[in-house]
Amino acid sequence: HRALTAAGVDADFGRGARAQFAYDASHFRVAPVGVAYPRSVADVVATLAACADAEVPVIPRGGGTSMAGNAIGPGLVLDFSRHMTAIGAVDTAGRTVTAQPGVVLDDLQRALRPHGLEFGPDPSSHSRATLGGMIGNDACGNHSVRHGRTVTHVVELELVLADGSHLRAGPGGLSAADPADGSAAARAAQLNATLHRLTTQNLAIVRRELGRIGRQVSGYQLHHLLPEHGFDVARMLTGTEGSCAVIVGVTLKLVPTPPSALLIAVGYPDVVAAADDVPAILEFGPAAVEGLDESIVATMRARRGPDSVTGLPDGDAWLYVDLDGDDPADVARRADELVTVLRARGHLTDARVVPGPADRASLWRVREDGAGLSARRPDGRQTWSGWEDSAVDPADLPGYLREFRSLLTEYGLTGVMYGHFGAGCIHVRIDFDLHTAAGIHTMGRFVRAAARLVTRYGGTLSGEHGDGRSRSELLTIMYSAEMLALFGAVKDAFDPRGLLNPGIIVRPDPVTAHIAPHTVTLGTPQFAYPDDPGGFADGVGRCVGIARCRSDIGGVMCPSYRVTHDENHSTRGRARALQEMLRGEVITDGWRSPEVANALDLCLSCKACSSDCPVGVDMATYKSEFLHHHYRGRWRPRTHYSLGWLPVLARLAGVAPALVNRIAGHPGAHRALAAAGGVTAARPVPRFAAASAARRAARPYLADPGRHDAVLFTDTFTRAFRPTLMRSAAAVLTAAGLDLTTTDGVCCGLTWITTGQLGTAKRVLRRTVAALERTGPGPIVVLEPSCAAALHKDLRELVPTAAARRVAARVVTFAGAVEDRIAAGWQPPPLPEEVMLQQHCHEYAVFGATTQQRVLSLLGVRSVRNATGCCGLAGNFGFERDHYDISVQVAGLALRPALDSAAARQAIVADGFSCQTQITHLNPDGNPAPAHLAELIHAALPAAAQNSTTEQR
């Protein structure tokens, strides 16, 4: 630690970092001694020198998406994803690019797009996988039928060895990165001589055992050192998983972006029938042939709604076939011909050509989320990696799959299958029992039997994920003793002291060592966790490291990570910290842990992860649970009182709102109140309304007592800050044919929930349930989306009673109510043809990402500029003094750009009070004021409907 500090290397040896980097996307756990975040090659050299002096192992790491335990170890983790993310020169003529190892693949692709070029390999983790990691385990991807593995696109690697030597590797061998560095030049010459000697002495076994099938990633790819392959050390080092050298720079080959592409979805009765058709499909020269089974699709629909998967033909397993080319007409002709051929073969159930970009994106999203979706099945069973990457020749795939399924049955296991069928590479997550010694023993026996099976088919243990901790021990089954000795000699030549990623490939740890799942329960959880049989521990355990939360694009999660790019502020980082809290080994303070509190501090409780995360991690709920226990019996932060008790304070302010608003509007008083409450003085205090204003606004539209068929819920934010919204909503719902009643004196408990004051929240919710039960069976329309989400989801988890479940089932958002009325025959007035939409995160997560857009379309809006992302205010978060800057930065990700659009100058739809507040704060004069959907529709109603009263009706 002192050596790195002296060298100026950014490093963290705290318990929080050690906890979070003890995991990758595998089922293994190895706590490191610390984490370093190098900013330059000089930092890497200094770090390796310090580790060599202290005999501390080094584990290179990119996005930490390794599914085989490749990116964890007992030494110092080198995280390249934080700082070493520069993209260098693009040579359009030579079709190459230089980059640092921490560059995320999607960032590279965006930089290449203007040049009409792309990097060929496209693993499903492309939104967070780094180039260094892809080279480390020789990643492939969905279009590997066309583009093969990463190794075929590597031109040159810039390396640092364990002894600090700074080298370059490419065709012809190794050289010093700096020609004037005599020590590095001597080390390169020594290595070249050793590698030449080892290759010459072992020509026969290298030619016989390596490079047999296209997906043979297991072991070291020493065949690239053969004379006929040009002694290419860069390609030989690809796939060595950081066990020989640390990559600090890359030069990669690029390919042209295909001008036209078409997707064919083919349904089958099972994956074996799908595999039977693969050889026939390959004759058409596809760019991709991807497969998945019914479990993944069922999980997607269960987690994200029935409309989350569109365009699939009938079947219980599917192949996605991507055809591309220069001529769209020719591509379409080939697609029709392929479907005809497949129908004639008789294996399929149905087939469909999918030309539309929306349907194509929907289907590819299911495939790309496969690893996460298959981790937690719809019935709640957990599945694991461990044998998720075997590959055979595509012609052998049907036979291999038949025997593999029989092997699963023999061991009493089931698996969820997907993968690159066109390349013979099968991904499967299996329901191993990793919580008991007997279950772990069974897993060990199974993977050994599976290794013998795939070897008998001439296949490979790993087709793109690498061997890691999952398969390195099994290399004795796949390779001869002579080949294993050769792997060891090459490892020793590069890393004689064994400091680089020990336990991987050479002298491996047992496959049953370092299994991660091991949790205990600390105290009684407050939430019911109905989808997690093991309660809070099972909920937190949902995270298996897929790391969709580390993406900068797509969906909404995770806003804070998108600002900081710090693992500590990702959903995964928080989940790992909570998992370690339950283990009690690295983090030993339980609920009082300051490390966990720190990790959760920048969580906006936006709930987006509960929808966007493939395994349904709900960090907002876990944060509330943690805060409840963390502060139990202790003083809380001031905002937990000032903002957490907002419903009570707002009612008090509603007694004399003019006086309160005058005091809060005075600059000096505002600063004093902000300081006292722990809130930022940078935001004005929202103006309070009279306590009875909302009730008065809705009264003209209410039905006679006992004659209502729907309830218009008066939430705290509407009552306190925007009471006229009640008039607009009541007018619209009345015009749509609903007879309304309203509520008074009830609350959803949201502010107490988000601040972890769950005892109070439960008391409030019980009173609310009792009041709403008396209103009959009709829908409960909630105008504030966050309050609707609390009543629909949190209520039944905090108050797990039949009455609470009945109330929760009745809750709908205003947009949902409008959609129901349109479906019932109501013809609404048309809205502006173009609008900007800021959907509330809680509505997005709990009620679906597309509801508001569907309703706007039904209302005649032709173009919606969707600010897909959190507004950054997120209830109390953006009002808190310590979070104001992050709140504004989050708004800059999606909201600010949307406010500059032409659509925003027409109309802005933002149903959430927080969203409206943030928009007004950021852009007070530039656009129309943000409006609730109810206000927008109300303004478009005929004058008679706008002014309707119960007497007129």
Secondary structure as GFF3:
##gff-version 3
##sequence-region A 1 953
A	DSSP	alpha_helix	2	6	.	.	.	ID=ss1
A	DSSP	beta_strand	11	12	.	.	.	ID=ss2
A	DSSP	alpha_helix	15	20	.	.	.	ID=ss3
A	DSSP	beta_strand	34	36	.	.	.	ID=ss4
A	DSSP	alpha_helix	41	54	.	.	.	ID=ss5
A	DSSP	beta_strand	58	61	.	.	.	ID=ss6
A	DSSP	beta_strand	76	79	.	.	.	ID=ss7
A	DSSP	beta_strand	87	91	.	.	.	ID=ss8
A	DSSP	beta_strand	96	99	.	.	.	ID=ss9
A	DSSP	alpha_helix	105	112	.	.	.	ID=ss10
A	DSSP	three_ten_helix	113	115	.	.	.	ID=ss11
A	DSSP	beta_strand	117	118	.	.	.	ID=ss12
A	DSSP	alpha_helix	131	137	.	.	.	ID=ss13
A	DSSP	alpha_helix	144	147	.	.	.	ID=ss14
A	DSSP	three_ten_helix	150	153	.	.	.	ID=ss15
A	DSSP	beta_strand	154	160	.	.	.	ID=ss16
A	DSSP	beta_strand	166	170	.	.	.	ID=ss17
A	DSSP	beta_strand	173	176	.	.	.	ID=ss18
A	DSSP	alpha_helix	182	201	.	.	.	ID=ss19
A	DSSP	alpha_helix	203	209	.	.	.	ID=ss20
A	DSSP	three_ten_helix	222	225	.	.	.	ID=ss21
A	DSSP	three_ten_helix	227	229	.	.	.	ID=ss22
A	DSSP	alpha_helix	233	237	.	.	.	ID=ss23
A	DSSP	beta_strand	246	253	.	.	.	ID=ss24
A	DSSP	beta_strand	255	256	.	.	.	ID=ss25
A	DSSP	beta_strand	260	268	.	.	.	ID=ss26
A	DSSP	alpha_helix	271	276	.	.	.	ID=ss27
A	DSSP	alpha_helix	278	282	.	.	.	ID=ss28
A	DSSP	beta_strand	288	293	.	.	.	ID=ss29
A	DSSP	alpha_helix	294	304	.	.	.	ID=ss30
A	DSSP	three_ten_helix	306	308	.	.	.	ID=ss31
A	DSSP	beta_strand	317	325	.	.	.	ID=ss32
A	DSSP	alpha_helix	328	345	.	.	.	ID=ss33
A	DSSP	beta_strand	350	354	.	.	.	ID=ss34
A	DSSP	alpha_helix	357	368	.	.	.	ID=ss35
A	DSSP	alpha_helix	370	373	.	.	.	ID=ss36
A	DSSP	beta_strand	390	391	.	.	.	ID=ss37
A	DSSP	three_ten_helix	394	396	.	.	.	ID=ss38
A	DSSP	alpha_helix	397	410	.	.	.	ID=ss39
A	DSSP	beta_strand	415	420	.	.	.	ID=ss40
A	DSSP	three_ten_helix	421	423	.	.	.	ID=ss41
A	DSSP	beta_strand	425	430	.	.	.	ID=ss42
A	DSSP	alpha_helix	437	456	.	.	.	ID=ss43
A	DSSP	alpha_helix	468	471	.	.	.	ID=ss44
A	DSSP	three_ten_helix	472	474	.	.	.	ID=ss45
A	DSSP	alpha_helix	475	478	.	.	.	ID=ss46
A	DSSP	alpha_helix	481	494	.	.	.	ID=ss47
A	DSSP	alpha_helix	536	540	.	.	.	ID=ss48
A	DSSP	three_ten_helix	548	550	.	.	.	ID=ss49
A	DSSP	alpha_helix	559	564	.	.	.	ID=ss50
A	DSSP	three_ten_helix	567	569	.	.	.	ID=ss51
A	DSSP	alpha_helix	571	583	.	.	.	ID=ss52
A	DSSP	three_ten_helix	590	592	.	.	.	ID=ss53
A	DSSP	alpha_helix	594	601	.	.	.	ID=ss54
A	DSSP	alpha_helix	608	612	.	.	.	ID=ss55
A	DSSP	alpha_helix	619	630	.	.	.	ID=ss56
A	DSSP	alpha_helix	638	642	.	.	.	ID=ss57
A	DSSP	alpha_helix	646	653	.	.	.	ID=ss58
A	DSSP	alpha_helix	657	665	.	.	.	ID=ss59
A	DSSP	alpha_helix	667	677	.	.	.	ID=ss60
A	DSSP	alpha_helix	693	698	.	.	.	ID=ss61
A	DSSP	three_ten_helix	699	701	.	.	.	ID=ss62
A	DSSP	beta_strand	710	713	.	.	.	ID=ss63
A	DSSP	alpha_helix	716	721	.	.	.	ID=ss64
A	DSSP	alpha_helix	724	735	.	.	.	ID=ss65
A	DSSP	beta_strand	740	742	.	.	.	ID=ss66
A	DSSP	alpha_helix	750	754	.	.	.	ID=ss67
A	DSSP	alpha_helix	758	773	.	.	.	ID=ss68
A	DSSP	beta_strand	780	782	.	.	.	ID=ss69
A	DSSP	alpha_helix	785	789	.	.	.	ID=ss70
A	DSSP	pi_helix	790	794	.	.	.	ID=ss71
A	DSSP	alpha_helix	795	798	.	.	.	ID=ss72
A	DSSP	alpha_helix	802	810	.	.	.	ID=ss73
A	DSSP	beta_strand	811	813	.	.	.	ID=ss74
A	DSSP	alpha_helix	814	823	.	.	.	ID=ss75
A	DSSP	beta_strand	834	837	.	.	.	ID=ss76
A	DSSP	alpha_helix	841	847	.	.	.	ID=ss77
A	DSSP	alpha_helix	851	858	.	.	.	ID=ss78
A	DSSP	beta_strand	863	866	.	.	.	ID=ss79
A	DSSP	three_ten_helix	877	879	.	.	.	ID=ss80
A	DSSP	three_ten_helix	881	883	.	.	.	ID=ss81
A	DSSP	alpha_helix	884	891	.	.	.	ID=ss82
A	DSSP	alpha_helix	895	899	.	.	.	ID=ss83
A	DSSP	three_ten_helix	903	905	.	.	.	ID=ss84
A	DSSP	beta_strand	908	909	.	.	.	ID=ss85
A	DSSP	alpha_helix	913	922	.	.	.	ID=ss86
A	DSSP	alpha_helix	933	940	.	.	.	ID=ss87
A	DSSP	alpha_helix	943	946	.	.	.	ID=ss88
###
